[in-house]
Amino acid sequence: MRMAFILFDGMTTLDFAGFYEAVTWMGILGIRENVSWDFCAAGEQVTDDRGLTIRVGRVRPDLSEYDLVFIPGGMATRQLRHDEDFLSWIRTARDAQYKASVCTGALILGAAGFLQGRRATTNPSAYELLEPYCSEVVRERFVRDGDVFTGGGVSASIDLGLFFVESIASAEAARRIQAKMDYPYYSSTR
């Protein structure tokens, strides 16, 4: 399973880090075979919304190479959803098996056309911004609609990661990872 983590200037790092921590355990624990991941961005490095600079491994790769494409949120998504150059790159994920976002990363999925006719969630502060992009804004911590997974506000990143693992692997796999993360707040949906 190849995973692409989309990073951008102004992102909120916890939106990315919680999901990343949970899903990469699938490879570490051997829950899925051939698990790999790349950090992808429009440039060689990004700076988050608090000043942390991260070097990126891949600049604008074709996202159809990946099984999972993940987009975090942050205030910058409010502008990026109107950036056609950025969105055209994100649209290369159309053939990725799974697409996921946390917080206002859903605005990017929506602006790229991936939420059309679907149910989705985002940070409660952005419910109204998400409405034009999907059929229903669901006021829940995480939502799955087919191959698209969306998470709510910042800390929902961990829950969405565990829910993703449970959805594509098993509840037992999610519980194993939850124990490794010493995270007592997620409750299995099965």
VOKE-360700 format. One record per residue (C-alpha): y, x, z. Coordinates in nm, 4 decimals. Example, Ala and Ser with C-alpha at 12.3 -4.5 7.8 and 13.67 -1.06 7.14 Angstrom:
<sites>
<site v="-0.4500" u="1.2300" w="0.7800"/>
<site v="-0.1060" u="1.3670" w="0.7140"/>
</sites>
This chain:
<sites>
<site v="0.0000" u="0.0000" w="0.0000"/>
<site v="0.3285" u="0.1541" w="-0.1160"/>
<site v="0.6395" u="0.0497" w="0.0732"/>
<site v="1.0059" u="0.0969" w="-0.0237"/>
<site v="1.2667" u="0.0808" w="0.2499"/>
<site v="1.6069" u="0.0146" w="0.0941"/>
<site v="1.8874" u="0.1890" w="0.2816"/>
<site v="2.2608" u="0.1598" w="0.2150"/>
<site v="2.5937" u="0.2586" w="0.3616"/>
<site v="2.6931" u="0.0246" w="0.6419"/>
<site v="2.3411" u="-0.0991" w="0.7173"/>
<site v="2.2349" u="-0.1755" w="1.0742"/>
<site v="1.9659" u="0.0772" w="1.1613"/>
<site v="1.7733" u="-0.1438" w="1.4047"/>
<site v="1.7284" u="-0.3980" w="1.1238"/>
<site v="1.5368" u="-0.1263" w="0.9395"/>
<site v="1.3753" u="0.0652" w="1.2269"/>
<site v="1.1922" u="-0.2197" w="1.4012"/>
<site v="1.0174" u="-0.3405" w="1.0860"/>
<site v="0.9504" u="0.0180" w="0.9711"/>
<site v="0.7945" u="0.1100" w="1.3063"/>
<site v="0.5604" u="-0.1901" w="1.3034"/>
<site v="0.4393" u="-0.1791" w="0.9427"/>
<site v="0.3875" u="0.1966" w="0.9145"/>
<site v="0.1342" u="0.1770" w="1.1995"/>
<site v="-0.0950" u="0.0112" w="0.9434"/>
<site v="-0.1380" u="0.3526" w="0.7835"/>
<site v="-0.1487" u="0.5516" w="1.1066"/>
<site v="-0.4226" u="0.3286" w="1.2530"/>
<site v="-0.6122" u="0.2928" w="0.9238"/>
<site v="-0.5603" u="-0.0842" w="0.9118"/>
<site v="-0.4789" u="-0.0590" w="0.5399"/>
<site v="-0.5822" u="0.2217" w="0.3053"/>
<site v="-0.3431" u="0.4467" w="0.1170"/>
<site v="-0.0340" u="0.3381" w="0.3070"/>
<site v="0.2753" u="0.5305" w="0.2034"/>
<site v="0.6471" u="0.4708" w="0.2204"/>
<site v="0.9708" u="0.5928" w="0.0706"/>
<site v="1.3292" u="0.5664" w="0.1830"/>
<site v="1.5279" u="0.4533" w="-0.1192"/>
<site v="1.9007" u="0.4216" w="-0.1807"/>
<site v="2.1670" u="0.4334" w="-0.4488"/>
<site v="2.2562" u="0.7889" w="-0.3437"/>
<site v="2.0994" u="1.0882" w="-0.1688"/>
<site v="2.2196" u="0.9853" w="0.1755"/>
<site v="2.3543" u="0.6824" w="0.3576"/>
<site v="2.5604" u="0.6344" w="0.6710"/>
<site v="2.4854" u="0.3347" w="0.8882"/>
<site v="2.7373" u="0.1042" w="1.0539"/>
<site v="2.7675" u="0.3322" w="1.3560"/>
<site v="2.7942" u="0.6694" w="1.1838"/>
<site v="2.4319" u="0.7865" w="1.1667"/>
<site v="2.3672" u="0.9695" w="0.8389"/>
<site v="2.0192" u="0.9533" w="0.6844"/>
<site v="1.8910" u="1.1618" w="0.3921"/>
<site v="1.7028" u="0.9541" w="0.1378"/>
<site v="1.3858" u="1.0601" w="-0.0416"/>
<site v="1.4265" u="0.8562" w="-0.3599"/>
<site v="1.7427" u="0.7608" w="-0.5444"/>
<site v="1.7229" u="0.4309" w="-0.7348"/>
<site v="1.3507" u="0.4363" w="-0.8134"/>
<site v="1.1992" u="0.1528" w="-1.0133"/>
<site v="1.1045" u="-0.0807" w="-0.7294"/>
<site v="0.8217" u="-0.2359" w="-0.9310"/>
<site v="0.6209" u="0.0738" w="-0.8255"/>
<site v="0.5945" u="-0.0694" w="-0.4745"/>
<site v="0.3814" u="-0.3336" w="-0.3036"/>
<site v="0.6504" u="-0.4069" w="-0.0433"/>
<site v="1.0277" u="-0.3820" w="-0.0777"/>
<site v="1.2214" u="-0.4176" w="0.2468"/>
<site v="1.5986" u="-0.4695" w="0.2863"/>
<site v="1.7803" u="-0.4451" w="0.6206"/>
<site v="2.1108" u="-0.6131" w="0.7002"/>
<site v="2.4545" u="-0.5125" w="0.8166"/>
<site v="2.8099" u="-0.6165" w="0.7410"/>
<site v="2.7945" u="-0.4244" w="0.4106"/>
<site v="2.5590" u="-0.6869" w="0.2658"/>
<site v="2.8520" u="-0.9249" w="0.2382"/>
<site v="3.0013" u="-0.6976" w="-0.0304"/>
<site v="2.6743" u="-0.5702" w="-0.1796"/>
<site v="2.5694" u="-0.9250" w="-0.2685"/>
<site v="2.8502" u="-0.9140" w="-0.5292"/>
<site v="2.7736" u="-0.5582" w="-0.6542"/>
<site v="2.5962" u="-0.6167" w="-0.9871"/>
<site v="2.4978" u="-0.2508" w="-1.0260"/>
<site v="2.3240" u="-0.2530" w="-0.6861"/>
<site v="2.1665" u="-0.5941" w="-0.7498"/>
<site v="2.0306" u="-0.4897" w="-1.0889"/>
<site v="1.8467" u="-0.2058" w="-0.9131"/>
<site v="1.7121" u="-0.4462" w="-0.6463"/>
<site v="1.5926" u="-0.6829" w="-0.9218"/>
<site v="1.3484" u="-0.4128" w="-1.0371"/>
<site v="1.1437" u="-0.5334" w="-0.7346"/>
<site v="1.0592" u="-0.8601" w="-0.9121"/>
<site v="0.6956" u="-0.7484" w="-0.9572"/>
<site v="0.6541" u="-0.6111" w="-0.6031"/>
<site v="0.3840" u="-0.8096" w="-0.4242"/>
<site v="0.5950" u="-0.8602" w="-0.1108"/>
<site v="0.9679" u="-0.8712" w="-0.0455"/>
<site v="1.1104" u="-0.8702" w="0.3055"/>
<site v="1.4473" u="-0.8622" w="0.4764"/>
<site v="1.5901" u="-0.8692" w="0.8243"/>
<site v="1.9244" u="-1.0135" w="0.9233"/>
<site v="2.1724" u="-1.0300" w="0.6355"/>
<site v="1.9391" u="-0.8348" w="0.4096"/>
<site v="1.8431" u="-1.1899" w="0.3077"/>
<site v="2.1817" u="-1.2160" w="0.1334"/>
<site v="2.0726" u="-0.9299" w="-0.0946"/>
<site v="1.7335" u="-1.0891" w="-0.1633"/>
<site v="1.9162" u="-1.4136" w="-0.2378"/>
<site v="2.1817" u="-1.2618" w="-0.4621"/>
<site v="1.9047" u="-1.0822" w="-0.6550"/>
<site v="1.7408" u="-1.4216" w="-0.7161"/>
<site v="1.4327" u="-1.3758" w="-0.4973"/>
<site v="1.5035" u="-1.6693" w="-0.2639"/>
<site v="1.5585" u="-1.9359" w="-0.5278"/>
<site v="1.3633" u="-2.2471" w="-0.4287"/>
<site v="1.2433" u="-2.0862" w="-0.1052"/>
<site v="1.2916" u="-2.1244" w="0.2679"/>
<site v="1.4500" u="-1.8246" w="0.4416"/>
<site v="1.6331" u="-1.7111" w="0.7518"/>
<site v="1.8975" u="-1.4561" w="0.8431"/>
<site v="2.1273" u="-1.3651" w="1.1294"/>
<site v="2.2639" u="-1.6899" w="1.2805"/>
<site v="2.6171" u="-1.5701" w="1.1992"/>
<site v="2.5300" u="-1.5809" w="0.8273"/>
<site v="2.3393" u="-1.9089" w="0.7884"/>
<site v="2.6207" u="-2.0584" w="0.5803"/>
<site v="2.6394" u="-1.7494" w="0.3572"/>
<site v="2.2652" u="-1.7767" w="0.2864"/>
<site v="2.2696" u="-2.1482" w="0.1947"/>
<site v="2.3640" u="-2.1049" w="-0.1750"/>
<site v="2.0721" u="-1.8680" w="-0.2353"/>
<site v="1.7730" u="-2.0653" w="-0.1046"/>
<site v="1.6371" u="-2.4192" w="-0.0801"/>
<site v="1.6493" u="-2.4247" w="0.3004"/>
<site v="1.7936" u="-2.2019" w="0.5709"/>
<site v="1.5429" u="-2.2065" w="0.8550"/>
<site v="1.6825" u="-2.1393" w="1.1994"/>
<site v="1.3820" u="-1.9387" w="1.3201"/>
<site v="1.3175" u="-1.5771" w="1.4196"/>
<site v="1.1029" u="-1.5135" w="1.1104"/>
<site v="0.9971" u="-1.7115" w="0.8049"/>
<site v="0.7375" u="-1.6620" w="0.5349"/>
<site v="0.7613" u="-1.8439" w="0.2044"/>
<site v="0.4872" u="-1.7175" w="-0.0239"/>
<site v="0.5361" u="-1.3462" w="-0.0832"/>
<site v="0.8830" u="-1.3376" w="0.0765"/>
<site v="0.9340" u="-1.2635" w="0.4463"/>
<site v="1.2751" u="-1.2966" w="0.6145"/>
<site v="1.3784" u="-1.2229" w="0.9709"/>
<site v="1.6697" u="-1.3399" w="1.1815"/>
<site v="1.9141" u="-1.1284" w="1.3786"/>
<site v="1.8843" u="-0.7577" w="1.4443"/>
<site v="1.6064" u="-0.7422" w="1.7042"/>
<site v="1.3938" u="-0.9842" w="1.4990"/>
<site v="1.3057" u="-0.6766" w="1.2928"/>
<site v="1.0205" u="-0.5877" w="1.5286"/>
<site v="0.8868" u="-0.9438" w="1.5322"/>
<site v="0.9026" u="-0.9693" w="1.1531"/>
<site v="0.7136" u="-0.6404" w="1.1203"/>
<site v="0.4357" u="-0.7627" w="1.3485"/>
<site v="0.4294" u="-1.1011" w="1.1729"/>
<site v="0.4012" u="-0.9223" w="0.8367"/>
<site v="0.1059" u="-0.7168" w="0.9661"/>
<site v="-0.0595" u="-1.0305" w="1.1031"/>
<site v="-0.0043" u="-1.2108" w="0.7717"/>
<site v="-0.1467" u="-0.9444" w="0.5422"/>
<site v="-0.4051" u="-0.7883" w="0.7769"/>
<site v="-0.4992" u="-0.9825" w="1.0922"/>
<site v="-0.3817" u="-1.1032" w="1.4303"/>
<site v="-0.5943" u="-0.8298" w="1.5881"/>
<site v="-0.4150" u="-0.5638" w="1.3816"/>
<site v="-0.0788" u="-0.7015" w="1.4939"/>
<site v="-0.1960" u="-0.6951" w="1.8590"/>
<site v="-0.3111" u="-0.3316" w="1.8250"/>
<site v="0.0255" u="-0.2298" w="1.6856"/>
<site v="0.2100" u="-0.4373" w="1.9439"/>
<site v="0.0231" u="-0.2466" w="2.2177"/>
<site v="0.1059" u="0.0895" w="2.0558"/>
<site v="0.4736" u="-0.0116" w="2.0501"/>
<site v="0.4619" u="-0.1415" w="2.4104"/>
<site v="0.6331" u="-0.4544" w="2.2835"/>
<site v="0.5371" u="-0.7629" w="2.4892"/>
<site v="0.7571" u="-1.0244" w="2.3214"/>
<site v="0.5710" u="-1.1055" w="1.9983"/>
<site v="0.3280" u="-1.3985" w="2.0064"/>
<site v="0.0623" u="-1.4269" w="1.7377"/>
<site v="0.1014" u="-1.7198" w="1.5021"/>
<site v="-0.2778" u="-1.7529" w="1.4713"/>
</sites>
